[in-house]
Amino acid sequence: MNLDLASIVAINTIIECLAGAMFLGQALLHRHSRAARIWALAFLASILTTVCYLAWAIAPEAWIGNAIGNAGFAVGVGCLWLGAARYNGAPMRWRVAVVVAAAIIAFVGSVFDVRDPWAGAALLFAILAVLAALGAIEARRGKMGRRPFAVGLMIVLAVTALWELTRLVLFVAFGPGSEVFETWAGSANAGVLTAALSIVAVTSTAVLISEEDLEGALRDEDEGGRGLGPILGGEVFARLVDEMSARARAGGGEITVLALVIPDFQRIQGAFGGAEAEMLERRFSETALRRIDPIAPVATAGPGRVVAALSGRSVAAAEQAARAAHRLVAEDLAAAPGAVVPLVGAGLAFGRSGRALIAEAVRAAERSAASDDAAVIVTRPGE
């Protein structure tokens, strides 16, 4: 079945409107995402573009529809690039100026000869190829480069860049009225490809803004709380525990190591993806840092494991502090935005055996998580 240009543009308009509406609905739910508003503008521009092209296809004498559509096309692709840059925290001022200039050039190029339906087409193809290429590069840089779903947006922009470059070459070499151009790079093929790429772009960007929203929520939590000290690395913490144990032995005392563990962390990572697991791990460690004794050194001891060294406490006082930290961390994680509400176990290890206490506390926390009531489990190596 062969469809005329107006029918193809009408179908494309429906798809663009549905895709844009889906993304706008997602963007409204993720107020912490910095890139969401810019990508929303990209999809709004794509809706404007297809509506203008549809009006122009129905009434060819309405040349302003073609001009606005071309400018909107440049804004749409440009905002995909700008959104990626915003996601990565890159400077925006000159990038915004480039997109605005590109839209103006696309509009002006279309009105030089309003009787020619292809007026400014070569210029538009070149603009779109450049903006899409810049967006594809940005999607593989910085923070986006570490996000698996950013690959979808990168592919969309890379394919767009190659497609527009192909159209430009065929347009210049053979002309818009040639059979070669119509067969391989005509408006019908462009409409089908644009619709398919829009669906992929909506899916990819929706996941990306969801991930960024979690990060934004964490930033708000950090700004609203007291100043957080550093979370130590595992080896630094182990040496610190060795030193504390040595001082405790010399004074006839002992130290306590508290461990908080998310036992299902690896399964959460497999089920929900690396980005969700990364957000959960960061939230877990920073929440633990807030809720544990503010003077106690806190460290990570592997994925989903946080440990702290408590000194100068009796067994009863340490247990009370551990129960309070365990309860508050579990409540904070349950109340935080996100798809995962993890189970948290808590363990205490008393003694003077240095870094061996860390492993003992972690094992006790794992037993705590496996128990029916997830209560704090206390262990004393050697007993």
C-alpha positions in Angstrom: 0.0 0.0 0.0 1.4 3.4 -1.0 0.6 6.4 1.1 0.8 10.0 -0.1 3.0 12.5 1.7 0.1 14.0 3.7 -0.9 10.6 5.1 2.6 9.8 6.1 3.0 13.2 7.8 -0.4 12.7 9.6 0.7 9.3 10.9 4.0 10.7 12.0 2.2 13.6 13.8 0.1 11.2 15.8 3.1 9.2 16.8 5.1 12.3 17.8 2.2 13.7 19.8 1.7 10.4 21.7 5.5 10.1 22.3 5.7 13.7 23.4 2.8 13.3 25.7 4.3 10.2 27.3 7.6 12.0 28.0 5.9 15.1 29.3 4.0 12.9 31.8 7.2 11.4 32.9 8.9 14.8 33.2 6.2 16.1 35.5 6.9 13.3 37.9 10.6 13.9 38.1 11.0 17.4 39.4 14.7 16.7 40.5 15.9 16.0 37.0 17.8 19.0 35.5 17.6 17.6 32.0 13.9 16.7 31.9 12.7 20.3 31.1 15.1 20.6 28.2 14.2 17.2 26.8 10.5 18.1 27.2 11.2 21.1 25.1 12.7 18.8 22.5 9.6 16.7 22.3 7.3 19.8 22.2 9.4 21.1 19.3 9.0 17.8 17.5 5.2 18.0 18.0 5.2 21.6 16.6 7.4 20.4 13.7 5.1 17.6 12.6 1.9 19.7 13.0 3.5 22.5 10.8 4.6 19.9 8.2 1.1 18.4 8.2 -0.4 21.9 7.6 2.1 22.5 4.8 1.4 19.1 3.2 -2.3 19.8 3.2 -2.0 23.4 2.0 1.3 23.8 0.1 0.7 27.5 -0.3 1.1 27.8 3.5 4.9 28.2 3.2 5.2 29.5 6.8 4.4 26.0 8.0 7.5 24.6 6.3 9.7 27.4 7.7 8.4 27.0 11.2 8.6 23.2 10.9 12.3 23.4 9.8 13.1 25.7 12.7 11.3 23.4 15.1 13.2 20.4 13.7 16.5 22.2 14.5 15.3 23.1 18.0 14.1 19.5 18.7 17.4 17.9 17.7 19.3 20.7 19.4 17.5 20.3 22.7 18.3 16.6 22.7 21.9 17.7 22.6 21.3 20.4 25.2 19.6 17.9 27.5 22.5 15.6 27.4 24.9 18.4 28.2 22.7 19.5 31.1 22.7 15.9 32.3 26.5 15.9 32.3 26.7 19.3 34.0 28.5 20.8 30.9 28.5 24.6 30.3 25.2 25.6 28.6 25.4 29.2 27.4 27.4 28.7 24.2 25.5 25.5 23.4 22.1 27.3 23.7 23.4 30.1 21.4 24.4 27.5 18.8 20.9 25.9 18.9 19.1 29.3 18.7 21.4 30.3 15.8 20.7 27.0 14.0 16.9 27.5 14.3 17.1 31.0 13.0 19.2 29.9 10.0 16.9 27.0 9.3 13.9 29.4 9.3 15.5 32.0 7.1 16.8 29.4 4.7 13.3 28.2 4.1 11.8 31.6 3.1 14.3 32.6 0.4 12.1 31.1 -2.3 8.7 30.3 -0.9 7.6 28.8 -4.2 10.3 26.1 -3.9 9.2 23.3 -1.5 12.9 22.3 -1.0 14.1 25.8 -0.2 16.7 25.6 2.5 16.6 21.8 2.6 20.4 21.3 2.1 21.0 23.9 4.9 18.6 22.1 7.2 20.2 18.7 6.5 23.6 20.1 7.4 22.3 21.7 10.6 20.5 18.5 11.8 23.6 16.4 11.0 25.9 18.6 13.1 23.5 19.0 16.0 22.7 15.2 16.1 26.4 14.4 15.9 27.2 16.7 18.8 24.3 15.1 20.8 25.6 11.6 20.1 29.1 12.6 21.3 27.7 14.2 24.5 25.6 11.1 25.2 28.8 9.0 25.6 30.6 11.5 27.8 30.6 12.2 31.5 27.8 10.9 33.6 25.7 9.8 30.7 28.5 7.7 29.4 28.1 5.5 32.5 24.4 5.0 32.1 23.4 2.0 30.0 20.2 3.5 28.8 22.1 6.5 27.4 23.2 4.2 24.6 19.6 4.3 23.2 19.8 8.1 22.9 23.3 8.0 21.5 22.1 5.5 18.8 19.1 7.7 18.0 21.3 10.8 17.5 24.0 8.9 15.6 21.5 7.4 13.2 20.0 10.9 12.8 23.3 12.4 12.0 24.2 9.7 9.4 20.7 9.9 7.9 20.8 13.7 7.5 24.3 13.6 6.1 23.2 10.9 3.6 20.2 13.1 2.6 22.6 16.1 2.2 24.9 14.2 -0.1 22.2 12.7 -2.3 20.4 16.1 -2.4 23.5 17.9 -3.7 24.6 15.1 -6.0 21.3 14.1 -7.6 18.7 16.8 -6.7 15.4 16.5 -4.8 13.4 15.4 -7.8 15.7 12.5 -8.8 14.6 8.9 -8.4 17.7 8.2 -6.3 16.9 10.8 -3.7 13.2 9.9 -3.6 14.0 6.2 -3.2 16.6 6.4 -0.6 16.2 9.8 1.2 12.7 11.1 0.4 10.2 12.5 2.8 8.3 9.3 3.1 11.4 7.4 4.4 12.3 10.3 6.6 8.9 10.2 8.2 9.0 6.5 9.0 12.5 6.7 10.4 11.7 9.8 12.5 8.7 8.1 14.1 10.8 5.0 15.0 13.7 7.0 16.4 11.2 9.1 18.5 9.9 6.0 20.2 13.4 4.9 21.1 14.4 8.5 22.3 11.3 8.7 24.6 12.1 5.4 26.2 15.8 6.2 26.7 15.3 9.7 28.0 12.4 8.7 30.3 14.7 6.2 32.1 17.6 8.7 32.2 15.5 11.4 33.9 14.2 8.8 36.4 17.8 7.9 37.3 18.7 11.6 37.6 15.7 12.3 39.7 17.0 9.9 42.3 20.3 11.8 42.4 18.5 15.1 42.7 16.5 13.7 45.7 19.8 12.8 47.3 21.2 16.2 46.7 18.1 17.8 48.4 18.5 15.4 51.4 22.2 16.3 51.8 21.4 20.1 51.6 18.7 19.8 54.2 20.7 17.8 56.7 23.8 18.6 58.8 27.2 18.7 57.1 28.3 15.1 56.4 31.8 14.0 57.1 33.7 11.8 54.7 32.9 8.1 54.2 36.2 6.2 54.5 37.6 3.6 52.1 37.8 0.0 53.3 41.6 -0.2 53.7 41.8 3.2 55.5 39.1 2.1 57.9 40.8 -1.3 58.5 44.0 0.5 59.5 42.1 2.8 61.8 40.4 -0.2 63.5 43.8 -1.8 64.0 45.1 1.4 65.7 42.0 1.7 67.8 42.3 -2.0 68.9 46.0 -1.5 69.8 45.1 1.5 72.0 42.2 -0.5 73.6 44.5 -3.4 74.4 47.1 -1.1 76.0 44.4 0.4 78.2 42.6 -2.8 79.0 39.5 -2.0 77.0 37.9 -3.0 73.8 36.3 -1.5 70.7 33.0 -2.1 68.9 32.4 -2.4 65.2 28.9 -1.8 63.9 27.9 -3.2 60.5 24.8 -2.4 58.5 24.2 -4.7 55.5 21.7 -4.9 52.6 22.0 -8.7 51.9 20.1 -8.6 48.6 22.2 -5.9 47.0 23.5 -8.1 44.2 20.1 -9.3 43.3 18.7 -5.8 43.4 21.5 -4.8 41.0 20.6 -7.6 38.6 16.9 -7.0 38.8 16.8 -3.1 38.6 20.0 -2.3 36.9 23.3 -0.7 37.8 22.0 2.9 38.0 19.3 2.0 40.6 21.8 0.0 42.6 24.3 2.8 42.5 21.7 5.3 43.8 20.7 2.8 46.5 24.3 2.3 47.6 24.9 6.0 47.8 21.7 6.7 49.7 22.5 3.8 52.1 26.0 5.0 52.9 25.0 8.6 53.3 22.0 7.8 55.4 24.1 5.6 57.6 26.6 8.4 58.0 23.8 10.7 59.2 22.3 8.2 61.6 25.3 6.7 63.2 27.2 8.4 66.0 28.5 11.7 64.4 32.0 11.2 65.8 32.4 7.6 64.7 34.4 6.9 61.6 32.2 5.3 58.9 33.3 3.3 55.9 32.0 1.1 53.1 33.0 -2.6 53.3 31.8 -3.7 49.8 28.5 -3.3 47.9 25.6 -2.8 50.3 27.8 -2.8 53.4 28.5 0.1 55.8 30.7 -0.3 58.9 31.5 2.1 61.8 33.9 2.0 64.7 32.5 2.8 68.1 34.9 3.3 71.0 34.5 4.1 74.7 31.1 2.5 75.0 29.7 -0.3 77.2 28.0 -3.2 75.6 24.6 -1.9 76.5 25.3 1.6 75.2 26.7 0.2 71.9 23.6 -2.0 71.5 21.3 0.9 72.1 23.2 3.0 69.5 23.2 0.2 67.0 19.4 -0.4 67.4 18.7 3.3 66.9 20.9 3.6 63.8 19.5 0.4 62.4 15.9 1.6 62.8 16.5 5.1 61.5 18.4 3.9 58.4 15.7 1.3 57.6 13.0 4.0 57.9 14.9 6.5 55.8 15.4 4.0 53.0 11.8 2.9 53.1 10.6 6.6 52.9 13.0 7.6 50.1 11.9 7.8 46.5 12.9 4.9 44.3 11.7 1.5 43.2 13.6 -0.5 45.9 12.8 -0.8 49.6 15.7 -3.0 50.9 15.9 -5.2 54.0 18.7 -4.0 56.3 20.6 -6.2 58.8 22.7 -4.9 61.8 25.6 -6.6 63.6 27.9 -5.6 66.4 31.4 -7.1 67.1 33.2 -6.5 70.4 36.9 -7.1 71.0 40.5 -6.1 70.5 41.3 -8.2 67.4 41.6 -5.3 65.0 40.3 -5.6 61.4 39.0 -9.1 62.1 36.2 -7.4 63.9 35.0 -5.9 60.6 34.3 -9.2 59.0 32.7 -10.5 62.2 30.3 -7.5 62.4 29.4 -8.0 58.7 28.7 -11.7 59.2 26.5 -10.8 62.3 24.6 -8.3 60.2 24.0 -10.9 57.5 22.6 -13.2 60.1 20.5 -10.4 61.4 19.0 -9.8 58.0 18.2 -13.5 57.7 16.4 -13.7 61.0 12.7 -13.3 61.5 12.8 -10.0 63.3 16.0 -8.6 61.8 17.2 -7.6 65.3 20.8 -6.5 66.0 23.0 -9.5 66.5 26.0 -9.1 68.9 29.1 -11.2 68.5 32.4 -11.4 70.4 35.1 -13.2 68.5 36.8 -15.9 70.6 33.9 -16.5 72.9 
